[in-house]
Amino acid sequence: GESTTSTTYTDLSTADSVTFTLSATTTVIIDYLCQITFAAAIMAEFGFNIVNEDGSDVTGTAVSCGGFTVNNAMTSHCVYTVSLASGSHTIKIRHKTQNGGSTTWQCRQLKVWSAP
């Protein structure tokens, strides 16, 4: 896994990122799944994931996950649907902690596909 103590949204060392090109305006589904592990005691730290669309964090897409025990992995999952214009796009998931405690993201999976 990869960790951060950042209290502002940031990329992990290996960014969760997908770049693609659309030939027409298309509705896409963004699906992110991971496990988050906390080094802090019960509910003393939260990890957050946010969708970043073409370089901008998208308000209203943040998902938080809090730990119940030290080093116990919690599952975090977010799904977001958006209409994108034709052209090249980069979708990322960025991460932060609530209080600056060491938080690790592992088993990360980002999928982006066109909606039916």
Secondary structure, 3 states (H helix, E strand, C coil): CEEECCCCCECCCCCEEEEEEECCCEEEEEEEEEEEEECCCCCCCEEEEEEEECCEECCCCCEEEECCCCCCCEEEEEEEEEEECCEEEEEEEEEEECCCCCEEEEEEEEEEEECC
